[in-house]
Amino acid sequence: MTERSAPWTSAPAATTQVSLVQVPRAAMAALMVGDLDGAAAASGLDFPADLADGRMLGVWARRYHQTGDDPSSAEWVTRAVLADGVVIGAAGFHGPPDERGMVEVGYGVAEGHRRQGYAKAILAALLRRAVEEPTVTVLRATISPDNAASLATVAAFGLVHLGEQWDDEDGLELIYELPTPAE
């Protein structure tokens, strides 16, 4: 594989470091029903409560079924985000690259860890992952027009607003994309 350069050269440097850790399916099964103890037993990770409630229940359920239907998607989908050994969020892609070479990011920072630079660090890690894969040609983010923090984060990395779409679960979303460099 040819090394590709970062497409976000004007992006701010992440001062916060994070790692993305694959979540075992058994932990996803526990998280999709809000079972934090079960998730910890299956993964060895202590998830914050807001990563196993509300909207996240559906995210974990989708990824659990997705990885069951297509085990190869596990390397792409939602992972635990750790900072200094503590789970501070969840992030990944909606799946492997599609026929266009597009991957869509999804990320969230747990309530007690917001406004500390983690979203930028997470997006930087996801962009690095996308660039490592030669079949990825486009990185996409879809964001609610009311989510000022995420809109600022993707703008800082050079993602360009291309339009909007309606999502049955999330409502109106703005579409942002960034092409990855050619090999």
C-alpha positions as CSV (number, residue, x, y, z in Angstrom):
1,M,0.0,0.0,0.0
2,T,1.3,3.5,-0.9
3,E,1.3,5.9,2.0
4,R,-1.1,8.7,1.5
5,S,-0.8,12.2,2.9
6,A,-3.3,13.7,5.3
7,P,-6.1,15.7,3.5
8,W,-6.7,18.0,6.4
9,T,-3.4,19.8,6.5
10,S,-5.1,23.0,7.7
11,A,-6.9,21.2,10.6
12,P,-5.9,22.1,14.1
13,A,-3.5,19.8,15.9
14,A,-5.2,17.6,18.4
15,T,-3.7,18.3,21.8
16,T,-5.7,15.4,23.3
17,Q,-4.9,11.8,22.5
18,V,-7.4,9.1,22.1
19,S,-7.5,5.5,21.1
20,L,-10.3,3.6,19.4
21,V,-10.9,0.1,20.8
22,Q,-13.0,-2.5,19.1
23,V,-16.1,-3.4,21.1
24,P,-16.8,-7.2,21.2
25,R,-20.2,-8.2,20.0
26,A,-21.1,-9.5,23.5
27,A,-20.5,-6.1,24.9
28,M,-22.6,-4.5,22.1
29,A,-25.4,-6.9,23.0
30,A,-25.2,-5.7,26.6
31,L,-25.0,-2.0,25.6
32,M,-28.0,-2.2,23.3
33,V,-30.1,-3.1,26.3
34,G,-28.4,-0.7,28.7
35,D,-26.5,-3.3,30.6
36,L,-23.3,-1.6,31.7
37,D,-22.2,-4.4,34.0
38,G,-22.6,-6.9,31.1
39,A,-20.7,-4.7,28.7
40,A,-17.9,-4.3,31.3
41,A,-17.7,-8.1,31.8
42,A,-17.6,-8.7,28.0
43,S,-15.1,-6.0,27.1
44,G,-13.1,-5.2,30.2
45,L,-14.2,-1.5,29.7
46,D,-16.3,0.6,32.0
47,F,-18.7,2.6,29.8
48,P,-20.3,5.8,31.0
49,A,-24.1,5.6,31.5
50,D,-24.9,7.9,28.6
51,L,-23.2,5.5,26.1
52,A,-25.8,2.9,27.0
53,D,-29.1,4.9,27.0
54,G,-31.3,6.9,24.7
55,R,-30.1,7.1,21.1
56,M,-27.0,5.0,21.8
57,L,-29.2,1.9,22.5
58,G,-30.2,2.0,18.8
59,V,-26.6,2.6,17.6
60,W,-25.3,-0.5,19.6
61,A,-28.3,-2.6,18.3
62,R,-27.6,-1.6,14.7
63,R,-23.9,-2.4,15.0
64,Y,-24.5,-5.7,16.8
65,H,-26.8,-6.9,14.0
66,Q,-24.5,-5.4,11.3
67,T,-21.4,-7.3,12.6
68,G,-23.5,-10.5,12.9
69,D,-24.6,-10.2,9.3
70,D,-21.2,-9.1,8.0
71,P,-18.4,-10.0,10.5
72,S,-15.9,-8.0,8.3
73,S,-17.7,-4.8,9.1
74,A,-16.5,-5.1,12.8
75,E,-13.2,-3.4,11.9
76,W,-15.1,-0.3,10.7
77,V,-18.1,0.2,13.1
78,T,-18.5,1.9,16.4
79,R,-15.6,1.5,18.9
80,A,-15.0,2.7,22.4
81,V,-13.0,5.9,22.6
82,L,-10.4,5.8,25.4
83,A,-8.4,8.7,26.9
84,D,-5.9,7.8,29.6
85,G,-7.5,4.4,29.9
86,V,-11.0,5.7,30.5
87,V,-13.9,5.3,28.1
88,I,-14.9,8.9,27.1
89,G,-17.0,8.2,24.0
90,A,-17.8,6.1,21.0
91,A,-16.8,6.5,17.4
92,G,-16.4,4.7,14.2
93,F,-17.9,4.5,10.7
94,H,-21.4,3.4,9.7
95,G,-19.7,0.5,7.8
96,P,-17.0,-0.4,5.4
97,P,-16.4,1.8,2.3
98,D,-19.4,1.7,-0.1
99,E,-19.1,1.2,-3.9
100,R,-18.1,4.9,-4.2
101,G,-15.3,4.5,-1.6
102,M,-17.2,6.6,0.9
103,V,-17.2,6.0,4.7
104,E,-19.5,8.0,7.0
105,V,-18.2,8.9,10.5
106,G,-20.2,8.7,13.7
107,Y,-18.8,9.9,17.0
108,G,-20.0,11.1,20.4
109,V,-18.3,12.2,23.6
110,A,-19.8,11.2,26.9
111,E,-21.4,14.0,28.9
112,G,-18.7,14.4,31.5
113,H,-15.9,14.6,28.9
114,R,-17.3,17.3,26.5
115,R,-15.5,20.6,25.7
116,Q,-12.1,19.1,26.3
117,G,-10.9,18.6,22.7
118,Y,-12.0,15.0,22.5
119,A,-14.2,15.5,19.4
120,K,-11.3,16.9,17.4
121,A,-9.0,14.1,18.6
122,I,-11.7,11.5,17.6
123,L,-12.2,13.0,14.2
124,A,-8.5,13.1,13.6
125,A,-8.2,9.4,14.5
126,L,-11.1,8.5,12.2
127,L,-9.5,10.5,9.3
128,R,-6.2,8.7,9.9
129,R,-8.0,5.4,9.7
130,A,-9.8,6.4,6.5
131,V,-6.6,7.5,4.8
132,E,-4.9,4.2,5.8
133,E,-7.4,2.3,3.6
134,P,-6.7,2.6,-0.1
135,T,-10.3,1.9,-1.1
136,V,-11.6,5.0,0.9
137,T,-12.0,8.0,-1.4
138,V,-14.4,10.1,0.6
139,L,-15.1,10.8,4.2
140,R,-18.7,11.9,5.1
141,A,-20.3,13.3,8.2
142,T,-24.0,14.1,8.5
143,I,-24.9,16.5,11.3
144,S,-28.0,18.1,12.7
145,P,-28.1,21.8,11.9
146,D,-28.6,22.4,15.6
147,N,-25.4,20.6,16.6
148,A,-23.0,23.7,16.7
149,A,-20.2,21.8,18.3
150,S,-20.0,19.0,15.6
151,L,-20.5,21.6,12.8
152,A,-17.5,23.5,14.1
153,T,-15.5,20.3,14.5
154,V,-16.0,19.1,10.9
155,A,-15.4,22.7,9.5
156,A,-12.0,22.8,11.3
157,F,-11.0,19.7,9.4
158,G,-12.0,21.0,6.0
159,L,-15.1,19.0,5.4
160,V,-17.3,20.8,2.9
161,H,-21.1,21.3,3.2
162,L,-22.7,19.6,0.1
163,G,-26.4,19.6,1.0
164,E,-28.9,18.1,3.3
165,Q,-30.9,14.9,3.8
166,W,-33.8,13.7,5.9
167,D,-33.0,10.8,8.3
168,D,-36.0,9.0,9.7
169,E,-34.3,8.7,13.1
170,D,-32.3,11.9,13.3
171,G,-34.4,14.3,11.2
172,L,-32.8,16.9,9.1
173,E,-29.0,16.4,8.6
174,L,-26.5,18.5,6.8
175,I,-24.1,16.5,4.6
176,Y,-20.3,17.3,4.8
177,E,-17.6,15.5,2.8
178,L,-13.9,15.4,2.4
179,P,-12.1,13.6,-0.4
180,T,-9.1,11.6,0.6
181,P,-5.9,12.1,-1.5
182,A,-5.3,9.9,-4.5
183,E,-2.6,7.2,-4.2
